[in-house]
Amino acid sequence: TLLPLDIVPVCVAIVSYRAFADYRRMLAVSRLAHTDEMTNLANRRAFMQRARKMFATTDLEFGGLSAFIVDLDHFKKVNDAYGHEAGDEVLIHASRQIVAALPDDALVARLGGEEFGVLVRYENVAEINQMAEAVRHHVASKPCAYNEHRIQVSASVGVGIANPRDSIGSVMTRADDALYEAKNEGRNRFVIAA
C-alpha cells in the first residue's frame, strides 16, 4: 500500500532522525573507546593504534620519531593532601601543559594513572632535547589552581628514539627505562635512552 503524499515527509524525517541518532550513538561509543574521559586525550589503546600507523608511515632511515613517557612526580601526595578531586584537576591541568609544550602534530595520550605518552616527529636530536625540556618546564612552572590552593607538581620524562629496526613496543620500553632513570636521578628531569 502506498502512503498518502502528505505523510511521506514525516516518515522521511522520522527515519532520518533515527539514522542520525544511531550515528551519533555510534560516534559516542567510538569516542569513549579511544578517549580518556578525564583529559580528553587519546587513551592507551588509541595511542598504540595511532603509533603503529605513524611507525608504518615514517621512513626511519630519513625521518625521526621519538616516544616520551611523562610521569607526574609524587602524585600520590597530591591525592593524600588535597583529595582525589584535586588529583583529577592536576591531571587535567598537566595534560594541557604537556599538549601546550609540543608541536600540533604530536600524539599525546593518557596511558593510565599519572602517566602520559607522547609520540613526536623530529628533525634532529636538539629538537628532542628542546621538546622534552619544554614538557618538563611547562608542567613544573605552572601550578594547578584548585579551590583556594595552587598545587605544584613536576614531571619526569623518559625518551626513546626510534631506529629503523624498532617497533612502538621497543621504543616505549626504552622510554620507560629512561623514565626510571630520571626518577632515580631525583625527578623533575628528562633522560634520553642511549
C-alpha positions as CSV (number, residue, x, y, z in Angstrom):
1,T,0.0,0.0,0.0
2,L,1.1,3.5,-0.8
3,L,1.4,6.2,1.9
4,P,-0.6,9.4,1.4
5,L,1.7,12.0,-0.1
6,D,1.2,14.4,2.9
7,I,2.7,11.8,5.3
8,V,5.8,10.9,3.3
9,P,7.9,13.9,4.5
10,V,7.0,13.0,8.1
11,C,8.1,9.4,7.6
12,V,11.3,10.5,5.9
13,A,12.0,12.9,8.8
14,I,11.5,10.1,11.4
15,V,13.7,7.7,9.5
16,S,16.4,10.4,9.1
17,Y,16.2,11.4,12.7
18,R,16.6,7.8,13.8
19,A,19.5,7.2,11.5
20,F,21.2,10.4,12.7
21,A,20.6,9.4,16.4
22,D,22.1,5.9,15.7
23,Y,25.1,7.6,14.0
24,R,25.6,9.9,17.0
25,R,25.4,7.0,19.4
26,M,28.0,5.1,17.3
27,L,30.3,8.1,17.4
28,A,29.9,8.5,21.1
29,V,30.8,4.8,21.7
30,S,33.8,5.1,19.4
31,R,34.9,8.2,21.2
32,L,34.6,6.5,24.6
33,A,36.7,3.6,23.3
34,H,39.5,5.8,22.2
35,T,39.5,8.8,24.5
36,D,40.5,9.3,28.1
37,E,37.3,10.6,29.7
38,M,39.0,12.9,32.2
39,T,41.6,14.6,30.0
40,N,40.0,14.2,26.6
41,L,43.4,12.9,25.3
42,A,43.7,9.7,23.4
43,N,43.7,6.7,25.7
44,R,46.4,3.9,25.7
45,R,44.5,1.8,23.1
46,A,44.2,4.8,20.7
47,F,47.8,5.8,21.4
48,M,49.1,2.4,20.4
49,Q,46.9,2.2,17.3
50,R,47.9,5.6,16.1
51,A,51.6,5.0,17.0
52,R,51.6,1.8,14.9
53,K,50.3,3.8,11.9
54,M,52.9,6.5,12.5
55,F,55.7,3.9,12.5
56,A,54.3,2.3,9.4
57,T,54.3,5.7,7.5
58,T,57.6,7.1,8.7
59,D,60.8,6.2,6.9
60,L,63.1,5.9,10.0
61,E,66.1,6.0,7.7
62,F,65.4,9.6,6.9
63,G,62.8,10.8,9.4
64,G,62.9,10.9,13.2
65,L,60.3,9.6,15.5
66,S,60.6,9.7,19.3
67,A,58.5,8.4,22.2
68,F,58.2,10.1,25.6
69,I,56.7,8.7,28.8
70,V,55.8,11.6,31.1
71,D,55.1,10.7,34.7
72,L,53.9,13.2,37.4
73,D,56.3,13.2,40.4
74,H,54.9,12.2,43.8
75,F,51.3,12.3,42.5
76,K,50.1,10.2,45.4
77,K,51.0,13.1,47.7
78,V,48.6,15.3,45.8
79,N,45.7,12.9,46.4
80,D,46.6,12.4,50.0
81,A,47.0,16.1,50.8
82,Y,44.1,17.6,48.7
83,G,41.8,14.7,47.8
84,H,41.0,12.8,44.6
85,E,39.1,15.6,43.0
86,A,42.1,17.8,43.3
87,G,44.2,15.0,41.8
88,D,41.8,14.8,38.9
89,E,42.2,18.6,38.3
90,V,46.0,18.2,38.5
91,L,45.9,15.5,35.8
92,I,43.7,17.7,33.6
93,H,46.0,20.7,34.1
94,A,49.1,18.6,33.5
95,S,47.7,17.2,30.3
96,R,47.1,20.7,29.0
97,Q,50.6,21.8,29.9
98,I,52.1,18.7,28.0
99,V,50.0,19.5,24.9
100,A,50.9,23.2,25.0
101,A,54.7,22.3,25.1
102,L,54.6,20.2,22.0
103,P,54.1,20.7,18.2
104,D,50.5,20.5,17.0
105,D,51.1,17.2,15.2
106,A,52.4,15.4,18.3
107,L,50.4,12.4,19.5
108,V,49.7,12.8,23.2
109,A,47.7,10.3,25.3
110,R,47.0,9.5,28.9
111,L,48.4,6.0,29.3
112,G,46.9,5.5,32.8
113,G,47.1,6.9,36.3
114,E,49.5,9.8,36.2
115,E,51.4,8.6,33.1
116,F,51.2,10.2,29.7
117,G,52.6,9.1,26.4
118,V,53.9,11.2,23.5
119,L,55.0,10.3,20.0
120,V,56.5,13.1,18.1
121,R,58.4,13.6,14.8
122,Y,61.7,15.5,14.9
123,E,64.5,16.6,12.6
124,N,67.5,16.5,14.9
125,V,68.4,15.4,18.4
126,A,68.5,19.0,19.6
127,E,64.8,19.2,18.9
128,I,64.1,16.2,21.1
129,N,66.0,17.9,24.0
130,Q,64.0,21.1,23.5
131,M,60.7,19.3,23.4
132,A,61.4,17.1,26.5
133,E,62.6,20.1,28.4
134,A,59.6,22.1,27.3
135,V,57.3,19.4,28.7
136,R,59.2,19.2,32.0
137,H,59.3,23.0,32.3
138,H,55.6,23.6,31.4
139,V,54.4,21.1,34.0
140,A,56.7,22.3,36.7
141,S,56.4,26.0,36.2
142,K,52.6,26.3,36.1
143,P,50.8,25.3,39.3
144,C,47.3,23.9,39.1
145,A,44.6,26.2,40.7
146,Y,42.2,24.1,42.8
147,N,39.8,25.9,45.1
148,E,42.0,28.2,47.1
149,H,45.1,26.1,46.5
150,R,47.9,26.3,44.0
151,I,49.1,22.8,43.6
152,Q,52.7,22.5,42.4
153,V,53.7,19.3,40.6
154,S,56.6,18.3,38.5
155,A,57.2,15.6,35.9
156,S,59.9,13.1,35.0
157,V,60.3,12.3,31.3
158,G,61.8,9.3,29.7
159,V,62.6,9.5,26.0
160,G,63.2,6.7,23.4
161,I,64.4,7.5,19.9
162,A,63.2,5.2,17.2
163,N,65.6,3.5,14.8
164,P,64.7,1.5,11.6
165,R,64.7,-1.8,13.5
166,D,62.2,-0.6,16.2
167,S,58.6,-1.3,16.9
168,I,56.5,1.0,19.0
169,G,56.9,-1.5,21.8
170,S,60.7,-1.4,21.8
171,V,60.8,2.4,21.7
172,M,58.3,2.6,24.6
173,T,60.4,0.1,26.6
174,R,63.5,2.3,26.2
175,A,61.4,5.4,27.1
176,D,60.2,3.6,30.2
177,D,63.8,2.6,31.2
178,A,64.8,6.3,30.7
179,L,61.9,7.4,32.9
180,Y,63.0,5.0,35.6
181,E,66.5,6.6,35.4
182,A,65.0,10.1,35.6
183,K,63.1,9.2,38.7
184,N,66.2,7.6,40.3
185,E,68.3,10.7,39.5
186,G,66.0,13.0,41.5
187,R,62.8,13.5,39.4
188,N,61.7,16.7,37.6
189,R,64.1,16.0,34.7
190,F,64.3,14.2,31.4
191,V,66.5,11.3,30.3
192,I,67.0,10.2,26.7
193,A,67.7,6.4,26.4
194,A,71.0,5.6,24.9
